[in-house]
Amino acid sequence: MGTNWMNEEVSNLFDQYDDYLEERLGYKPLIENLKESLGQNISVLDYGCGGGKVSRRLIAGGIKAVTGVDISQTMVDKASNNINRGNSSYHQINTGVLSFKDNTFDAAICCYVFINNNEKSDLLKIVKEVHRTLKSGSIFYVLDTNPDSTGIKFSSFMNGEPNKKYNDGERRLVYLDLPDGSIFEISDTHWHKDTYYEILTEAGFKTIELFEYSDVDTSKDTEGLQYYPPFVMFKATKF
């Protein structure tokens, strides 16, 4: 069974997690790529916005407007009540169908949402809705943990068990290091990279690019020969 993000205690514990690694090797490269590709005078849909961590980073980075949606009212309330939300708004979604008209947004992001869904059919519904609400020429970014780095201990988290090979769509435990030294254990879904390409393509996106970032502060093998990228970022364009 997956993590219950509707639960307030789960939401509060997740807020305690220091996402500096996600910031450096995930959110920051995403925002830089977005601004280089489309500029700052754009409206962005943040699908699965949670408590608004990434939306606020977009606003702080100069993005004109951000609209966040999430299934958890607890998360939406947290995002809406944050004093640093700037020009961003947040809405709960109940059915997966977005209330926005076709061709509304200039870009969309989906951060750590695929891994929190355990059915391909649900992923396709999400991505089709995102595709519908994007304008022609818009870009969709999907940021997730790297399936190739499952079971590797990074500086702040570990996804899955060491030395275990996970099947596409298989559940796995995630261990997040909290500042007090405790471990916050949640559950997500392992998706192969091919699944991301498959879903994005079937939903109508084109020119799908894959980005992976790593540095000396993440994790390396025992001989120090390879640094593992903890995250994957897919960049897909709507024509």
N, C-alpha and C positions, 0 to 999 in steps of 0.2 A: 504494500500500500504506500502511496506517495505521501509527501509532506502536506499537512493541512495548513495552507497559507492563510486561511480564514481565522485561525486561532491567534488570539492577541499575544499569548506568551511566545509562540513561534515567531511572530512578527518582531517582538521586542528583542528576543535573543539574536535574531538575524541582524537587527540594527546595531548590535554590539560588535559584530564581526568587522574587523578592520580590512576593508577591501582595497588596500594600497596596491596589491599585486594586480587586481583587476583594473585599477585606475591606470597604472603605468603601462601595462601590456594589453589592455583591452579598451577601456573608455577613451583614454587620451588618443591612441592611434585612430580610433573610430571617428572621434570628433575632428581631428586634424584632416583625415581623409575626406570627411563630409564637407568641411569648409573649403578645402582645395577643389573639390568637385563641383559644388553648387553655390559657394559663397555663404554669407551669414544671413542675408535678408530672405529667409525661408521659413516655412512652417513645417514642423516635424511631428509625426505621430510616434509616440513611445508606447508600443504594444507590450503589455505586461510590465507596466511601469513600477510596480511595487510601491515602496514608500517614496518614490520620486528621486532617488539618488542620482540616476543618470540624467533625468530631465533637468535637474538643477545644474548639473555639470554642463549640459548643452546651453542653458541660459547664461551661465557664468562665462562660457566660451564665446558668447556673442550672438548665438542663434536668436532670431527675432521672436519666434513663438513656438511653444511646445504644447502638445495635447497628449496627456497620458491616459491610458485605459488599463484596467485591471479587474479581475474577477473578485478580488478581495476588498470589501468595503473598509475593512480595518486599514489596509494599505493605502487605499484612496484617501481616507481621512487623514492619515499621517502626512501624505504628500500635500494635500490641500491646506493643512494647517501649518506647514513649515514657513517660517518668516522669510526664507531665502528663495521662495518659489518663483519670484519675478513674474514674467509674462508667460505663465504656464497654467493650465487648467487640467483637472482630473475627473474621470468619470468611471463608474462601475459598469461592467458589462456582465450580463447574465447568460446570454445564449451564444456568445461568440460572434453574433452578427452586430456589426458596428452601425451606429445611428447616423454616421456621416454620409454625405452624398458622394457619388462617384467623382473622381478627379479633384479631391479636396486638398491633399497635402503634397508638398514638394519632396519630401523624404520620409522614411520610416525606419525605426530601429526596433529590434526585438532581442533583448539581452537576457540570456539564461532562461528562455521560455521553452524552447524545444525540449530541453532536458527535463522540464517539469510537466511534460505531456507524454503519456505512454502509448498513444495510438497514432499511427500514421494518418489515419483519416481525420483526426482532430488537428494535426499539424497542417494538413492540406486545407482544411476549412479556414484556419487562421491566416495562412499565407494568401489564399484567394481573396479574403476580405481586405487584407492589406493592399494587395494588388489593385482591387477595385477602387479603393479610396485614394490611390496615388495618381498624380497627373502623369501625362506622357513625358518621358525623359527623367522621371524621378528615380531615386536610388533607394533600395531597401538593404539595410545592414542586419545580419544575423550574427550575434556574438554568443559563443557558448564555450564550455570547457572542451578541451581537445580530446577526442576519443582515443588518439594515439598515445596520450599521456595518462590514461587511466591506470591507477595503482601506484603512481609515482608520488612521493611526498614532496610537496612544494613548501615554501616558507610559511604559508598560512593555511593550507588546506591539503586534503588528499581525496580524490574521487575514486571509489572502488577499492578493491583489495589487491595487494601486490601479487604479481605473477598469476593473475587470473585473466583468462580470455573471455570477454563478454560478447554475447550475441547482440545483434541489432534489436533494439527494443527491450533489452533486459534491464531489470531494476538493479540499482547499485547503491550502496551506502556512501554518504559524503561526510567527511570529518572536517569541520571548520574550527580553527584555533581561536578562542576568545581571549581578550586581553587579560582576564584573571587566571589564565592557565588552564581553564576547563575546555572541553571539547563539545561543540554543538553538533549533534548527529542528525542529519536529515537524509532523505532518500530522493534519488532522481532516476532518469532513464538514460541508458547508453545508446546513442545513435551513431552509426557509421557515417563517415563523410559522404559516401555515395547517397545516403538518404537525404542529406541536405540538398545536394544537386538535383536529385529526383523530385523532391517536393517543390523546390523553387521553379524548376523547369515546367512541371505539370501545371503550376499556378499561372504560368505565362511570362515569367521573368526571363531575360536574356543576358548574355555576356556576364556570366557568373564568375567572379574572381574569388580566390581564397588567399587569405593573409594569415601568417602565423609569426608571432613576435616572441623572442626570448632574450635573456641577458644573464649575466653572471650571478645575479641575485635570486634566480628562480631555483633550478635544480639541475644537477648534472650526474652523469653516470659515475661509477666507482673509479674509473680511470681518468675522469675529467675530460673526456674526449668529445662529449656531446652535451649541449644545453637543450633542454626540452621545452618547447613552447607550451605553456599551460592552457592557452585558449586558441580558438579558431574564429576567424571573422570572414563571413561570406558577404560579398558585395554584388548585388543583383540589380539590373536596370530594367525599367519598364519602358517599352517603346510603343 
